Amino acid sequence: MHFKKHIRWKWVVAIFLIATTIYIIIPPEKPLFSPDYSTVVRDEHGKILRAFLNSEEQWCFPPNSNDPIPGKLKTAVLISEDEHFYQHPGVNPFAVVRALYQNLTAGEVVSGASTITMQVARLSNPKSRTYVHKFQEILQALKIELYYSKDAILRMYLTHAPYGGNIIGYKAASLSYFGKPPDELTWGQAAILAVLPNAPGLVSPQSDPQKLRVKQKQLLTKLLSKKLIGRETYDLALLEPIPREVMSFPMEAPHLARSLNENPRLHGTTIRTTIDGQTQRMVKNLVQNHARYLQSMGIENAVALVAETRSGKVRAYVGSQDFFDAETQGQVDGVQAPRSSGSLLKPFLYALSMDKGLILPQTLIKDVPTYYGAFSPHNADESYRGIVPAKQALIQSLNVPAVRLLYAYGIYPFYTFLQDAGVSTLFRKPDDYGLPLIIGGSEVTPWDMARLFRGLAREGKFAPLQILQKDSTEKKQNARRLISLGASYLTLNILKELHRPGSEFYWQQYQNQWPIAWKTGTSYGQRDGWAVGVSPQWTIAIWVGNFDGKGNANLSGARSAGPLLFDIFNALPKGASHAWFEKPTADLAQVEICQETGFLASPNCPKTEKVDAPLFMETLKVCPYHQRIFVTNDEKYQVCSLCWEPGNYKQVSRLVYPPDVVQYLREQGRIIDELPPHKPDCPGQSEQHPLAIVYPRQNAKLWVPRDFGGEKEQVMFRVAHRDKNRKIYWYLDQHYLGATQDKNSKPVDLASGWHTLEVVDEIGYTAQSRFYVGARQKN
């Protein structure tokens, strides 16, 4: 019977050993620890911009196998916790026997004999401290040792060890208690972190700093006795103060950090951005200083984005003037907020139109009242210039020439360009935006605007901005050339000539000033002020306004956003070798244009000049305004083959603008080359039609407002005549209204319904317009 019992126990032991062996060799779950880590956002140099609590409201920084374990901390932890860590297989049998003897002698658990590997086992699956659970820890430790290297096990321990409160892991502890990364710890600080995990709730700096000092001293004494540190180091370590409070983590680029943390692919990881911490702080301070000035005028918010032009790396990201200012909605990320574009898109239309052969910088564009159905664009100053060079139209940001240019270029191709170039906020169809697209009819973001202007500065090649150092979360997109290098260069040269605000107006007189191509924009109702600038080194996008969309009469792109743009630009470092864009000689060709009109020179143009044009631009239109006419020798009359007298006529070239252009040029005081009238006794009059109705145009729909008393206001009719001395007679629905001369405008009372306006000059030229009138109450 005794023999059978002995055999039974042998089987029990054998089965136990087999089961234990099988348990040990079965691979452990991977990962051992739940990947519930803090998101840590760092700048380009590895400095923390912002960190986030994990789901357990703990500071637990994600591990990085490429980060070496700091030597001082490693030595201190091994001496404190497990001197034979690199020799034992996960369990120290001598320590287990010693602890078992001490616990049995004391009648309670006074020693745990836990190795670092056993502590990793316990941290990965916490349980109450019993002998059964201790045995499970031993088995799990043996399994961990079988499948992980010693360095990996030590890293897991340091990453997940508790350091008091909600601080988990040596990285968070080093920053929280000492404000420095682990590789900068002193021996005294390393000793504190080495002893803290033993009983973090009892010996933490907040609960019992004296007890922490005792444990630190014990460890330092042990290090001294083992000659791992010298006496001087020992003495200096004991002189270092025990930290009394937990330091808060930095809070730089909070809007950017928040958006990265909300990305499921990045959440719980260490994110290395392209932000330069020093530049970020500098730009933030400049934004805050400028915002204080703006707020005195009722403009509450300001946004800035700075990127390197060549690389596209974002160096500063300021989403609002103050992230913590709830009263002004400071947590709104203005860099990504869609706002009306104002005039920001005009440079791209002008550049594209050069490639299309519609204009060159010198080409004249009409600036007169223009109507496209119910839409009639107006310039910001409510005036018209008659006709203006494309360069000046862009510098002055005139709306009417821009709309006329978009009409000629085409809404669909321009809309497609914006999509291809990276504008992400176009949620309507092209026809739904219509021609107002070019004067603020669409919403854009500072992020997209920085991308667009950078593309113009990169020879017309458009590509995304870069915010992550190693951008493995997004597909890399190759740069697309959407504008020719030549057209880009010519457009940048125009934008360089925009007048700068304030003292910057005289920037060219100072040697330390740098050129920049920049554009402003102000949305309808003065709700948004923009300023975006590019140089060979920097791309800067500024938006100012109110996040709630409230307008402000003091707000404009040039006055409100422009000064901040130049404050930032002047503060950024620059290299003399990249002062301005290199002229792309190989991508430019010389074309001969009319010196007066900027169109391709014709035989009728008296003065021509050769200018740069994009190499592969489509053919520019021949000058339509210079005409050859026959006149009498005294140039008093025009003549033709029906009325000229042999020997008493000659051929001359004259600049002939349309009547509406002439009218506005004359109102500006410009001297207009008057055409002589055709010879009165000529049987065949061939003079070009000199008369035109400027307002209202054919098939126009007018809405007559009422004044504050409810009475209908008068509508101002306008007529243009090439000859200012001609008298014009006005008829409305065949009723005579009177006559005018030179300044041909007339206020008229109108009833609802269809009307016909007819005007006649002294020699019988007529013009007619049929239009509809509705009534609208004035607000």
C-alpha angles and dihedrals in degrees: 000000000000089000091054091051090051091052090048092054091049089055091048091051092045093050090046092051092046092048091047092050092048090049091051096048095047104098115252122245113278122255099028090205129048108254091238099138137151116263106242117195114197135183126239092279095049096259114142115254096177139340129203132211116249122239090279091055090250134134101236115153118211117254123248117199089202093062111091116229106251109255098227094049092045092052093045093049094048093049091045099043113017122002093179095046094126093047106047126071094238096294126066103215093194091053091047092053091046093049092046091052093047093048094048091047093049094042091230140061106283099148131035104190088209117166121209088259091053090050089053088053091051094045092051092051110018116205138161115282105259133136091252092053090044089056090050089052090053092053092045090049091054089050092049091050090053095056106029134057120243092249091051090051092049090049091051090051095050092044095052105030115119116245101181133291111007094333114119125178135016096271095057090041094052092051095041097050103029106018093232138096117264095254089063096054120126121226090259092052093045089053091053092052091046094057099036098080091060092075109347093170092055105038103031118133090254101045103040117353092172093058088047089053091052093052091045091052092049091054094045090050089053091050090050093049091052089050092239089129132024130241093257092052090047093052093046091049091056091051092058113101122248109244111252101190141031114252120227120239121248119272106207125149090004096174093053093044091051093052091049091049090053091056105101091213092055101035113116095016138101107260118202109201132189091243115126106219095212093049091045093055092045093051092044091054092049091049092050093048092049092045091057089057092047093048090060085066096045097262105128110180139053133178133191135186123184124189136167109255097217102043100027090227112153109231101177131024117183110173096182141353092261126007091201096049101106093173091066095035092252094172092067108108101231093183089068098032115112112235134169109282097220107189098334096110096055097090091059093051090050092049093048090047090056090056088047091055094242097118148357121204089267096049117115119237123192116251104189134118105297130188131198104178107295092345119093118169121216132196117245092250092049091237137110130221099199096229131001138179114261090240093058092042089058095042091050091039093229113189101205097057090045092053092046089050092050090050089054094043096044134248095238098055092044091049090050091050091054091052093047092046092056110267101151100183102070100116098155131071119261094255091052089059095040122169094329085073089090096051102047103297093131134056121240136173129233087241093058092043091054088051093050097048091045088055090054089051091049094064094273095306113132125203137153122277116250122234101159120066093218103025101199094144096067133050113256110243122206116231113261121213106224099156125041120254090241095052091046092053094048091049093049089052090054093049090050088066096059109122112255121228126256118339089353087075089087095042094130091064092065122076095213095057123104131212120246133178108228142166133196131206136192120190126223111282090022093269098135133038119194137186121173124175138179135194129169087271108031141040115194128184121190129184126179130179140085121308089218090061095246113156124230128198090216094058123102134143095240098044101033106032101022098070091053091050091056094042088058096040093051091049095052120094116256138192121223092220090063101047095128141357117283114246109252096223093172091056097049130076132192115245128181113237137176107269092218102043106023093230125122106291118256127195086261095062109100096199126036137175138189117241139172118270133172108279096234101031117138116258114290118234116262114250106279097188105061111080135178113232135173117236137172115268090259089049090231095125140023113237137190136193089281096058112019121112117223110258093011102085140063141183120253137173118235135181106238118189124185115266095254091053091048091051094057095041088053092050089056090056094253115154107240123205099239117216114230113241120254115268105279097225094050111124091215116045109205102171114136115254105274099186130080137164108233096184133052100024126205113293092003119157113221127195114204113212125213125229125236090276092056095252119136114253123228122258118228113229118201130199129181128210126182091220111060091198095061117103117226126208120209128213127180114192087342092305115124113241101179139263135285137188132200099347098050107192130120132187111226136188109229134196123208118274138047121331138179123217118197127181128189130189127213097270097045107268110145139192128189137193130184116202143163127239126205129175127241130181113240114239 
